[in-house]
């Protein structure tokens, strides 16, 4: 399954940059406002835990979101987003250091990939109140890992994850982005960076819709 390979690449690149991480790095700020590296790693852990539950939660209901529309409700500044940010900070603070969080994340991410192998591409599962096909779920996980890899400022995601992130952002935009660099488009499309004057001109009226998710 292509999406499983993309997710494996995204997880692999991220986990390599987290291997042996220390608290000198764990307390650094990330691109996620209000979160340190340890906060964001904890968020990634809970996302992998959610994925593991989803892959073991088959559904016979009709699909209601796909790899693109899943992101439409994820907007910064909402009540849910603010509550999630605060909750993550509280839970991450219970750990004495960042390394155990990263190690548990690595174990959980590995279990997600194994569980994904056991599912067919036409299987439907439930996650966060939605029903979604397994390939589309794996796409959302790859995009999440890729964007947060950039947020951590610890290294660079691999091209499959960046390409999937572009595909999703272009789907939300409704056309191919005029911003050609995958990393730049990921940052602008999710509100991590402000578009330049030239990018604003190229995006036209679509610039008012940014961020497409965040």
Secondary structure, 3 states (H helix, E strand, C coil): CHHHHHHHHHHHHHHHHHCCCCHHHHCCECCCCCCEHHHHHHHHHHHHHHHHHHHCCECCCCCCCCCCHHHHHCCCCCHHHHHHHHHHHHHHCCCCCHHHHHHHHHHHHHHHHHHHHCCCCCCEEEECCEEEEHHHHHHHHHHHHHHHHHHHCCCCCCHHHHHHHHHHHHHHHCCCCCCCCHHHHHHHHCCCCCCCHHHHHHHHHHHHHCCCCC
